[in-house]
Amino acid sequence: MPGDGVVRLHSEESAVEMVEQLVSRADAAYQRWLASVTGDVVAGPVLIYGRESLRERNTTYGIGEWLAGYLMIGQEGDRGLFLRCDGDGDGDGGPVFGADLGGLGEVDLDVAAPAFEVWRRSGFALPAGPEPELPPTADVYVGNIPLDGVELLVRARKLLGVDWRFGDLRGLLATQPFLAARSAHLYALRRDLQRAPELRPYLLYATGRGLEAIWPTGSRPAE
């Protein structure tokens, strides 16, 4: 109905206006930086939004509903990066926060940098996440790869150094989770996964509680 389109357009315009209001209340260093760039900025695994993406991402994710007074200024994979915009835009502002986009709320925020200007001068570097506690060795399994993910299984085959026959790969996908390596060295395997992020969700190790990810969700590589 035409009326529905008008309501939706009005809602989108209101969301964009809210983002602009937050920008005007953000710290001065961030405002200067935002005015100086013409598009998104990529710094390693971090994407810092230019103005167009800033409006679109905050509206799409409905950040104002989950984190009132916060502006999502970038992403690192599935983690959002936020500024609290509660000033008049003239001060130095507060910390840059990070949080997984799967569950947003103030209690989920952690400090990624003490201030935007400090973060900018560092080249938008983020602190390394804590290394998970892993046993030295454990049996490693492959699981949760989509049934049509033969290419992912080929990459896992190479990374693990196993000799599965190519003709058997589709059959292996149908039997997940399946044992891929016995007594594998987990810390070495985790280092290998730094260079193979596409495989992180699918390599698991055996514990007394069942199978757990070698690379837990939200974990970041050490610098």
C-alpha positions in Angstrom: 0.0 0.0 0.0 1.2 3.6 -0.7 0.7 4.5 3.0 3.1 1.7 4.1 5.8 3.1 1.8 5.4 6.6 3.2 5.6 5.3 6.8 8.7 3.2 6.0 10.4 6.2 4.3 9.6 8.4 7.3 11.0 5.8 9.6 14.3 5.6 7.6 14.6 9.4 7.5 14.1 9.5 11.3 16.8 6.9 11.8 19.3 8.8 9.6 18.4 12.0 11.4 19.1 10.3 14.7 22.5 9.1 13.4 23.4 12.7 12.4 22.4 14.0 15.9 24.7 11.4 17.5 27.6 12.4 15.2 27.1 16.0 16.4 27.4 14.9 20.0 30.5 12.6 19.4 33.9 13.7 20.4 35.7 16.4 18.3 38.5 14.1 17.1 36.0 11.6 15.6 34.0 14.4 13.9 37.2 15.8 12.3 38.2 12.4 11.1 34.7 11.6 9.7 34.7 15.0 7.8 38.2 14.2 6.3 37.3 10.8 4.7 35.3 10.2 1.6 34.5 6.6 2.2 35.1 3.6 4.4 38.6 3.0 5.7 40.1 -0.5 6.0 42.8 -1.1 8.6 43.7 -4.8 8.6 40.6 -6.7 9.9 38.9 -3.5 10.9 36.5 -1.5 8.8 35.8 2.1 9.9 32.7 3.6 8.3 32.6 6.7 6.2 29.5 8.8 6.5 27.3 6.9 4.0 28.0 3.5 5.6 27.7 5.0 9.1 24.1 6.0 8.3 23.3 2.7 6.6 24.8 0.3 9.2 23.4 2.0 12.2 19.9 2.0 10.6 20.2 -1.6 9.4 21.3 -2.9 12.7 18.9 -0.7 14.7 21.7 0.4 17.0 19.5 3.1 18.6 17.1 0.4 19.8 19.8 -1.7 21.5 22.3 0.9 22.5 20.6 4.3 23.0 23.2 7.1 22.8 25.8 5.0 21.0 27.0 5.2 17.4 28.5 2.1 15.7 31.5 3.6 13.9 32.9 0.4 12.4 33.2 -3.4 12.5 35.7 -6.1 13.0 34.0 -9.1 11.5 31.0 -9.8 13.7 32.0 -7.3 16.3 30.8 -3.8 16.2 32.8 -0.8 17.4 31.0 2.0 19.2 31.3 5.5 20.6 29.1 6.8 23.3 27.7 10.2 22.1 26.6 12.0 25.2 28.7 15.2 24.9 28.4 18.5 23.0 30.9 17.4 20.3 33.7 19.7 21.6 35.4 17.4 24.1 37.7 14.4 23.8 35.0 11.9 24.3 35.2 8.6 26.0 36.5 5.1 25.0 35.9 3.2 21.8 33.9 0.1 22.7 33.5 -3.3 21.1 30.7 -5.9 21.3 29.5 -8.9 19.3 26.6 -7.9 17.1 24.7 -11.0 18.1 23.9 -9.6 21.5 23.9 -5.9 22.1 23.5 -4.1 25.3 25.7 -1.9 27.5 26.7 -4.9 29.6 28.1 -6.6 26.5 30.5 -3.7 25.8 34.3 -3.9 26.4 36.8 -1.1 25.9 38.7 -1.5 22.6 40.7 1.8 22.9 40.8 4.6 25.5 39.7 7.3 23.0 39.1 7.7 19.3 42.2 9.8 18.7 44.4 7.3 20.5 42.9 4.6 18.4 43.4 6.6 15.2 47.0 7.2 16.0 47.5 3.5 16.6 46.4 2.8 13.0 43.0 1.5 14.4 44.7 -1.4 16.1 42.7 -3.5 18.5 43.9 -5.3 21.6 44.5 -9.0 21.2 41.8 -11.2 22.8 43.0 -13.6 25.5 44.4 -16.8 24.3 42.0 -19.6 25.1 43.1 -22.4 27.4 43.6 -25.5 25.3 45.1 -28.9 26.1 48.4 -29.5 24.4 47.0 -32.2 22.2 43.5 -33.6 21.5 41.6 -35.4 18.8 40.3 -33.0 16.2 37.0 -33.3 14.4 35.4 -31.5 11.5 31.8 -30.5 11.9 29.1 -28.1 10.8 30.4 -27.5 7.2 27.4 -27.1 4.9 26.8 -30.2 2.9 27.7 -28.4 -0.3 30.9 -27.1 1.2 33.4 -29.4 -0.6 35.8 -26.5 -1.2 35.9 -25.8 2.6 36.7 -29.5 3.2 39.5 -29.4 0.6 41.0 -26.4 2.5 40.6 -28.3 5.8 42.3 -31.3 4.2 45.3 -29.2 3.3 45.5 -27.4 6.6 45.4 -30.6 8.6 47.7 -32.5 6.3 45.4 -35.5 5.9 45.1 -37.6 2.8 41.3 -38.0 2.4 40.5 -39.1 -1.2 38.8 -36.4 -3.2 36.1 -38.9 -4.2 35.2 -39.4 -0.5 34.7 -35.8 0.4 31.0 -35.6 -0.1 30.5 -38.7 1.9 32.6 -37.2 4.7 30.4 -34.1 4.8 27.4 -36.3 5.3 28.9 -37.9 8.4 29.9 -34.8 10.3 31.2 -34.5 12.9 34.0 -36.9 12.0 37.4 -37.6 13.4 40.0 -35.7 11.3 43.2 -36.1 13.4 44.3 -37.9 16.5 46.3 -36.2 19.2 46.8 -33.0 17.2 48.8 -30.1 18.6 46.1 -27.6 19.3 48.1 -24.4 19.8 49.9 -25.0 16.5 46.6 -25.7 14.8 45.2 -22.5 16.3 48.1 -20.5 14.8 47.4 -22.1 11.4 43.8 -20.9 11.7 45.0 -17.3 12.0 45.7 -17.6 8.2 42.5 -19.6 7.5 39.6 -17.7 9.1 37.1 -19.4 6.8 37.8 -22.7 8.6 37.6 -21.5 12.2 33.9 -22.5 12.8 34.5 -26.0 11.6 37.5 -27.4 13.4 36.6 -28.8 16.8 38.5 -30.8 19.5 37.3 -33.5 21.9 36.8 -32.7 25.6 35.0 -34.5 28.4 32.0 -32.3 27.7 31.9 -33.0 24.0 33.3 -31.1 21.1 34.5 -27.5 21.4 35.8 -25.0 18.9 39.5 -24.6 18.6 38.8 -21.0 17.7 36.0 -19.8 19.9 33.4 -17.3 18.6 34.6 -13.7 19.2 38.2 -14.7 19.6 40.8 -12.5 18.0 44.4 -13.4 16.9 47.3 -12.2 19.1 49.4 -9.5 17.5 
